Structure formats: C-alpha cells, structure tokens
Amino acid sequence: MTTDSVPLLLAGPILRRITPTRLTFWLATSAAVDCQLRLQSHSEPPYSAHCSSQQLSGATTELQLASSLYLQLIDLPLQQPLPLELAVYYDLQLKAKQDSHWQSCYQLVHTLRYPGQHLPFFRLQPQVRQLLHGSCRKPHFNGPDGLVRADQYLAACSAQDWPSLLMLSGDQIYADDVAMPMLHAIHQLTEKLGFADEKLPNAEIQSSSELHQQRPYYGQREQLLPDTQAGRQVLQQVFKGVRKPVFTSDNAHNHLISFAEVCCMYLLVWSPQCWSLLSSGLPADLVLSLPAKQQHKAQQQHQSIQAFAAGLGQVQRLMAHLPVAMIFDDHDISDDWNLTAEWEQTAYQQPFSRRIIGNALLGYALFQGWGNTPERHQPLLPLCQQAAAKPGSSVHDDCISALLKFNQWHYQWPTEPPLIVLDTRTQRWRSEVSAANPSGLMDWESITDLQQQLLGKKAVLLVSPAPVFGVKLIEAIQHLFTAFGKPLLVDAESWMAHPGSAHALLNLFRHPKTPQNFVILSGDVHYSFVFQVGLRCREYSPSIWQITSSGLKNEFPARLLQWLDRCNRWLYASRSPLNWLTKRRQMKVTHHKPVGATAGQRLVNSAGIGLVQLTADGVPQRVLQLTAKGETVEFDLTQGDDEVSEDYSL
C-alpha cells in the first residue's frame, strides 16, 4: 500500500501542553514530513514568530509506527514568550520529505477553522477561570458525543470566553469493549497503513496479520487463549465477558490485541480522515454468518458508529484549539486494570495477556501520555520506536517491561491553580488482607509525594479519574461484594475500597499546610454530580469540591441510577440512623442538586461534558453539564441540601 492513496495528515494537530515559553503539538501523518510554523497575534506590540523547517526539526520528534503511519510531536521552546489572554493564530505547514510542496493543516483539513477565522488559534490562559472536563467515550454507545457538544460550545461563544483547557480524565478509548463494526474498520485501516506483522505469544494464532485478515475471531477473542490453567485464569480475570450485577455489562469478546489495532483505534476515534479510507458497512458474508440476534445488534452498532464518525471533524477542530490534558483509566488498557493484586499476577504472568495489556499501554504512551510531559517520555521513545519496527520481537517485550515499570504517568501543569493529574492505576496499594481484595488507588509513597506537591499552594485542581468522594450507597454495595470475594463483579474502584489508601488521602486534606481550595475533577462512573466537603474538626476547613462529569459518550442504566440516587438520599440523610452508624471521619459531604431537579435527584445521567467556572481564588462559581443532546444542566451551588448531608465513611 503506497501513501499516494492515504491523506498526508491522518490525525491532529492536537494542541497539548502550552506555557508562555513552550508550545506542544501532536499529529499523525502518512509519511515522514518536514514542518514549519508561523505564529501571530494582534497584541500590542504585535506578536509574530516564524519557525522554519530547519528550526523546527530540532523541536520535532518523529516515530514511524507503520509504512504509512508516522507520529510527530512538536515540543517547541519559544524565545519570545506568548502573549497572555489573546488569540494566537498558527499556521502549521507540512510537506512529505520527498516532496517540495508545502500544505497548511487547515488546507489538508477544511473543517479545522471556526467560521469567520482565517487560521486555527489558541489562547494561553494560565489563570484558569473555566475548563472543560469529561471521560468515558465509547464509540458504539447509542447517543451523541460530548466532545462534539464541546466544539459547539466554543463555536457559539466569543474566544475571550473560552475555557483554559480540556481535561480528558480517562477512557478515551475502550480497548476492552469494541463493537464488531469498529473492529472490522480497524482491520481495514491496519491494511491501509501497512503495519508490520506482530508475532503473538502463547495464542491460538501465530501473528497479527492472521488475526486481522484471516481469522479475526469477531465476538470470540477469549477463545484465542491457550487451554491451560494460566489461560483459564486470564479468561476469568480479563476476558470475563459476563454481565456484572448492578453496574455494567462488559463485552470483552472483541478486546483489542495487537499494537496495530490499538493505534488504529486511536486514529478512528480522533480523525475523520481515516474513515474516508474505509468501505462503509459490514461485509454481507460476515453479517449472515452471525446469529439473528447478533446481526441486529451489529447493524445497530454500525449506525451508532457511523453517527460517531460524522462528528469527528468537530472533535478534531476542538482539539486543535484548546490545550488537551489526558490521563488513563482502566478501559484505555483493559477493564479492571490492576484492580486487585490477583488480577495483576494473573494478567502479567501469562505472555499473551501481558502482550495485550502492554500494547494498549504502548498506545497510551504514544497517543496520549507523550503530549502531557514530553521530557519525561523522551527516554522511552527509542525503545518504543524499536518495538513498533519489530513487533513481537524481544525488543517489543523489553519495551512493554519498561512501560510497566515506568512511574511518571502522573504530572502537573503550571496553571493557576496548578493542574495536578493523578495516576490511580499503576501505583496501587495492594491489599494486605487478600490478593483478591481491591488495591488502593495510590500507594503510601505516591500519596506522600502528592502531599509534598501541595505544600504552600493556596488552591489546586486535582484530577482523580475515580471520584474521591462518591455516592455512598454505591460504595456500600461495592464493599458488600468485596466482602464476599467478588470485587471484579461491581467495579470496586472507589478510593474507600482500601482503608490504607483512603486514610492516607483523607489525612492529606487534614494537613495544616494543605491548600485552602481543592477542586477534584473526576469521571469514570457514567453519571455526573457535585459534592462539597468540609472538615468538622477544624476551625478553618479547606474548601473541597468533588466535581464529576461522566461520560462523554456513555451513560449509566437510567432506571437503576434513579433507584440508587433516591435510596442513597433516604438511607444516608444526615438524620438517618444508618448514616450515623457508618461515621468514620469528621467530614461532612453535602450534595448540590441540579437546578430544576425532581425530588430526590442529585445525579445527572446524560452523556456530555462538564464546564467548571472558577473565582480568582480557585473556588467553583458555576458548574454545568453540557449534555450531548444540546441541553445545559446547572448545579445549584448557592446552598446544599441539608437532608442529604452525610459524614463520609471508610
């Protein structure tokens, strides 16, 4: 497959970390390219900068992942600081190295500019007055996309009123829950882009080329596991594919396996250009080979994915204009990733499951983590390049080992308040009671390091993919299932599932030098809420706000959530005996209800994206959920509902 039939720009440009003296872009191209960049702003005095291809080459790192797939990260130091609070227009131009013709990104992607604008632009706003945040974006969910809603929000308001950044707090892809039409699209794209063949260890098939084209195992990938004791353990832990009581219905039967599949999934959830390379619809012979019920499901999923792909031009435009911060959660890698020590032992000791997880983590590192902190990832890049060039080799396994040992996924951006993003997946506090019990989301050492980061700060934006303060009834149900040895059945992912981790984190809020204002941004749970937390035992309690927005393109089962929401209010009201009996800490958690909510409603169950507006002191002024269907839900922050105030339990 030659690059002649593949667009030069496959994805991006995505705006990543920005500071006054540094500018970062991520993009994917179909060929090795040279880049040049022009910046201009109508400031006083006017700001202008031009970086030639020779100047930009020293700031650009290029990795080749396939014959027609190259990743570019431009991490550009600026001699002249960027102006603050003003639109800075950029013209990023590309040309294939064997070509002489320069093309602007906005010429390659005609939908990249907002109406009335001659170029894409960004605004550097270190003082965060408002931000967008969300998580959990499943392409085949039957509903609109919250990132499209975010783009519509930007298009409808003046650039002076734009948020400072977009925070994606987990599950940007669902590596473990893939619809058959999406997996078929992924396989078409792997062929178009020309990935090298990956040898698969300890599997029923030998290589990725066989998996992609000849025996894709649609809907039955768990059958690729060897019929050994280790294989059966992985089937139970990773490829469960069973309905989980209360919370979710998992579908691991189409789990992404090869590195090529992971790369193509990212391209297909961020870029409309890649969809233009594919044939529409599922092959008739594939559909007819399915049972009637699965045929209907596949057709429904195909329609949902087609609608999803139709909005990707707007998603691409959004991510080209707002700085985008990202962090993983479990579905970026695999459901229940590192939930228990038993899960870790099972998944990493079996070569095939280790490869599956490692490939997903390699995809995260290159497509997401790299742009968060380019300097931290630089030492990993040579090994990543070698792994992509020789997939399935010993160097590929070495790369996975290095990624599994890497302990710098968390990061901080120099905003005001500072944006501190937690890694709650790879620094786990393993249960001392049983390997089958949930691990703490962060271990003692990482929480201690976090405390040092917080010292001396007046306010902080703290990103925890899972809410620190969640719905008490749901956490009680998780605790009950854990007591019966079944934490995997109910996604027991709460901070309170592990006493040591919970105590260490809550003590952090009680530290005398803790910031006065905490805003905790979370996702994960597929519903949205706002809680305010205070310490009863301190004269001057820090202001702690738990703000959760989830999902971007996912929702909780509606009737079940309504029942849980009401029951939580009844069972754990401030005057409830059950709430009194479960007190463990002198922390009062007050629910703030949505404006116009029905009696008992405190949770918002609608796909969309969260918008948080802050005062100069870093205190929430307004919290909105911009629903993907076009509605705006605002939470009432003026007063809490005393009837549902509660003392938080561990």
Sequence and secondary structure as in RCSB ss.txt:
>XXXX:A:sequence
MTTDSVPLLLAGPILRRITPTRLTFWLATSAAVDCQLRLQSHSEPPYSAHCSSQQLSGATTELQLASSLYLQLID
LPLQQPLPLELAVYYDLQLKAKQDSHWQSCYQLVHTLRYPGQHLPFFRLQPQVRQLLHGSCRKPHFNGPDGLVRA
DQYLAACSAQDWPSLLMLSGDQIYADDVAMPMLHAIHQLTEKLGFADEKLPNAEIQSSSELHQQRPYYGQREQLL
PDTQAGRQVLQQVFKGVRKPVFTSDNAHNHLISFAEVCCMYLLVWSPQCWSLLSSGLPADLVLSLPAKQQHKAQQ
QHQSIQAFAAGLGQVQRLMAHLPVAMIFDDHDISDDWNLTAEWEQTAYQQPFSRRIIGNALLGYALFQGWGNTPE
RHQPLLPLCQQAAAKPGSSVHDDCISALLKFNQWHYQWPTEPPLIVLDTRTQRWRSEVSAANPSGLMDWESITDL
QQQLLGKKAVLLVSPAPVFGVKLIEAIQHLFTAFGKPLLVDAESWMAHPGSAHALLNLFRHPKTPQNFVILSGDV
HYSFVFQVGLRCREYSPSIWQITSSGLKNEFPARLLQWLDRCNRWLYASRSPLNWLTKRRQMKVTHHKPVGATAG
QRLVNSAGIGLVQLTADGVPQRVLQLTAKGETVEFDLTQGDDEVSEDYSL
>XXXX:A:secstr
  GGGS SEEEEEEEEEEETTEEEEEEEESS EEEEEEEEE  SS EEEEE HHHHHTTEEEEEEETTEEEEEEE
EE SS   SSSEEEEEEEEEETT    EEHHHHSTTSS TT SS EEE  SB SEEEEE  B TTSSS  HHHHH
HHHHHHS GGG  S EEE S SS SSS  HHHHHHHHHHHHHHT    B TTSSSSBHHIIIII   TT GGGGS
 SSHHHHHHHHHT    B SSS B   TT   SHHHHHHHHHHHH HHHHTTS SS  HHHHHTS HHHHHHHHH
HHHHHHHHHHTHHHHHHHHHHS EEE   GGGT TTTTSBHHHHHHHHHSHHHHHHHHHHHHHHIIIIIHHH HH
HHGGGHHHHHHHHHSTTSHHHHHHHHHHHH     EEE  BS EEE   SSS B  SS TTSB BSS HHHHHHH
HHHHTT SEEEEE SS SS  HHHHHHHHHHHHTT GGGGT   GGGSHHHHHHHHHHHH TTS SEEEEEE SS
SSBEEEEEEETT SS  EEEEEE   SB    HHHHHHHHHHHHHHTSTT HHHHHT  SSEEEEEE BTT  TT
   B   EEEEEEE TTS EEEEEEEETTS EEEB  S   GGG EE   
